[in-house]
Amino acid sequence: MALDSPARRSLASLPTVTRRSPGATDITDRLDVDRSPHAQVTIDDVAFDALREHEVVAHVFEALARGEGGNLITPNVDILRQLRRPQLRELAEQAELVVPDGMPIVWASRLRGEELPERVTGSSLIWSLSRAAAATDRSLYLLGGAEGIAERAAQRLQEEVADLGIAGWDCPPFGFEADDAQLRDTVEAVVEAKPDLVFVALGFPKQEKLMVRLREHLPQTWFIGCGGTLTMVAGEVSRAPEWIQRSGLEWVHRLAMEPRRMAKRYLVHDLPYAAGLLTRSVLAGRRR
């Protein structure tokens, strides 16, 4: 896909982004940051970082200020289930930050007696990281979704976050990762835009595999795997009310919104796995 196609835009076609100069104000001067090392909690052989959302944001922007990039993944129950496969588990092991996007994972940590402080979702991080990016003259790139989704998400983010710089967006076609030319075009577009943060919304494990590849070219950039987040930001799918999110029933809302796509995932695969996860966590907690 050419760079001037409707689904892809580079930095030149969007508002100018002011790059941070050496010595520019650090994000820790604008946010209340705890610099102490954070703990990790292992759930089903995946090490989660015990951080609240504002601490994740501070960690990312402290690293950016040092010229360091990284991969941030947000496993929910479905992703955690898949990470049991050895060939996929390395995607979590290679990530700089792993935070729980799923209340059953938080509940499991509590049952084990090693509490993860809160659920940290990609659909929340895109807003908190965007606000921090605008405050520090950092740029974003949006990658994923059906045609037009990333563009509409970019427009909404800029409407709601003042001074936010969007370095570009791209909606690669289905199956692009299996086509060498299309994959190369996708990677080159991101590299050319030189963003500070890239939200990769292609679903697990496609997005995480692409993040690993992209990071080889942009070691000072942060890549955030965010699944269906761009679709929500673009307004194509609504997010559950906050009380449903807190209760751990957001999956019920998603199932009601997209029954054909979500029924097998939630009812056949994820519910039995979640029940087993909580049972194992109870037993692990008793052995402590």
Backbone hydrogen bonds, N-H to C=O, Kabsch-Sander energy under -0.5 kcal/mol:
donor,donor_aa,acceptor,acceptor_aa,energy
5,S,2,A,-1.6
8,R,5,S,-1.6
9,R,169,W,-2.1
13,S,10,S,-1.4
14,L,11,L,-1.5
18,T,16,T,-0.5
19,R,17,V,-0.7
24,A,21,S,-2.0
29,D,26,D,-1.9
30,R,27,I,-1.6
31,L,27,I,-1.5
33,V,31,L,-1.0
35,R,33,V,-0.7
41,V,48,F,-2.7
43,I,41,V,-0.6
43,I,46,V,-2.7
46,V,43,I,-1.5
47,A,45,D,-0.5
48,F,41,V,-3.2
48,F,46,V,-0.7
49,D,98,V,-3.4
50,A,39,A,-2.7
51,L,49,D,-1.9
56,V,52,R,-2.0
57,V,53,E,-2.2
58,A,54,H,-2.1
59,H,55,E,-2.4
60,V,56,V,-2.4
61,F,57,V,-2.2
62,E,58,A,-2.3
63,A,59,H,-2.1
64,L,60,V,-2.2
65,A,61,F,-1.9
66,R,62,E,-1.1
66,R,63,A,-0.6
67,G,64,L,-1.5
68,E,63,A,-3.0
69,G,219,P,-1.8
70,G,221,T,-1.7
72,L,223,F,-2.9
73,I,97,L,-2.4
80,L,76,N,-2.9
81,R,77,V,-2.4
82,Q,78,D,-1.6
83,L,79,I,-2.1
84,R,81,R,-1.0
85,R,82,Q,-1.8
88,L,85,R,-1.7
89,R,85,R,-2.2
90,E,86,P,-0.8
91,L,88,L,-2.0
92,A,88,L,-0.6
92,A,89,R,-1.1
93,E,89,R,-1.8
94,Q,90,E,-2.1
95,A,92,A,-0.7
96,E,71,N,-1.3
97,L,71,N,-2.0
99,V,73,I,-2.1
101,D,75,P,-2.7
101,D,99,V,-0.5
102,G,100,P,-0.7
105,I,102,G,-0.9
106,V,102,G,-1.2
107,W,103,M,-3.1
108,A,104,P,-2.3
109,S,105,I,-1.8
110,R,106,V,-1.9
111,L,107,W,-2.4
112,R,108,A,-1.5
113,G,109,S,-0.6
113,G,110,R,-0.9
114,E,109,S,-2.3
120,V,100,P,-2.8
124,S,121,T,-0.7
125,L,121,T,-2.6
126,I,122,G,-1.9
127,W,124,S,-1.0
128,S,124,S,-2.0
129,L,125,L,-3.1
130,S,126,I,-0.9
131,R,127,W,-2.3
132,A,128,S,-1.8
133,A,129,L,-2.4
134,A,130,S,-2.4
135,A,131,R,-1.7
136,T,132,A,-0.9
136,T,133,A,-0.6
137,D,134,A,-0.8
138,R,133,A,-2.9
140,L,165,G,-2.1
141,Y,197,L,-1.6
142,L,168,G,-1.9
143,L,141,Y,-0.5
143,L,199,F,-2.7
144,G,170,D,-2.9
145,G,201,A,-1.0
149,I,146,A,-2.3
150,A,146,A,-0.6
152,R,148,G,-2.1
153,A,149,I,-2.6
154,A,150,A,-2.4
155,Q,151,E,-2.2
156,R,152,R,-2.3
157,L,153,A,-2.5
158,Q,154,A,-2.2
159,E,155,Q,-1.8
160,E,156,R,-2.0
161,V,157,L,-2.2
162,A,160,E,-0.6
164,L,161,V,-1.4
165,G,138,R,-0.8
166,I,164,L,-0.5
167,A,140,L,-3.4
167,A,165,G,-0.6
168,G,140,L,-0.9
169,W,9,R,-1.4
170,D,142,L,-2.1
171,C,7,A,-0.9
176,F,173,P,-1.9
178,A,175,G,-1.6
179,D,176,F,-1.6
180,D,178,A,-0.6
183,L,176,F,-0.5
183,L,179,D,-2.8
184,R,180,D,-2.3
185,D,181,A,-2.4
186,T,182,Q,-2.2
187,V,183,L,-2.4
188,E,184,R,-2.8
189,A,185,D,-2.1
190,V,186,T,-1.5
191,V,187,V,-2.5
192,E,188,E,-2.6
193,A,189,A,-1.5
194,K,190,V,-1.2
196,D,139,S,-1.2
197,L,139,S,-1.9
198,V,222,W,-2.6
199,F,141,Y,-2.5
200,V,198,V,-0.7
200,V,224,I,-2.8
201,A,143,L,-3.6
201,A,199,F,-0.7
202,L,200,V,-0.6
207,Q,203,G,-2.8
209,K,205,P,-2.4
210,L,206,K,-2.1
211,M,207,Q,-2.2
212,V,208,E,-1.8
213,R,209,K,-1.6
214,L,210,L,-2.9
215,R,211,M,-2.2
216,E,212,V,-0.8
216,E,213,R,-0.7
217,H,213,R,-0.6
217,H,214,L,-1.2
218,L,214,L,-1.8
221,T,218,L,-1.7
222,W,196,D,-2.7
223,F,70,G,-2.6
224,I,198,V,-3.1
225,G,72,L,-2.4
225,G,223,F,-0.5
226,C,200,V,-2.5
226,C,224,I,-0.5
227,G,200,V,-0.6
229,T,226,C,-2.4
232,M,228,G,-1.5
233,V,229,T,-2.7
234,A,230,L,-2.5
235,G,232,M,-1.2
236,E,231,T,-2.0
237,V,231,T,-1.1
244,I,241,P,-0.7
245,Q,241,P,-2.0
246,R,242,E,-2.5
247,S,243,W,-1.4
248,G,244,I,-0.6
248,G,245,Q,-1.1
249,L,244,I,-2.0
252,V,249,L,-1.1
253,H,249,L,-1.2
254,R,250,E,-2.4
255,L,251,W,-2.4
256,A,252,V,-2.1
257,M,253,H,-2.0
258,E,254,R,-2.7
262,M,258,E,-2.3
263,A,259,P,-2.1
266,Y,262,M,-2.8
267,L,263,A,-2.7
268,V,263,A,-0.7
268,V,264,K,-1.4
269,H,264,K,-1.5
270,D,265,R,-2.8
271,L,266,Y,-2.3
273,Y,269,H,-1.4
274,A,270,D,-3.1
275,A,271,L,-2.3
276,G,272,P,-2.1
277,L,273,Y,-2.7
278,L,274,A,-2.4
279,T,275,A,-1.9
280,R,276,G,-2.7
281,S,277,L,-1.9
282,V,278,L,-2.1
283,L,279,T,-2.0
284,A,280,R,-2.4
285,G,281,S,-2.4
286,R,282,V,-1.8
287,R,283,L,-1.3
288,R,284,A,-0.6
288,R,285,G,-0.7
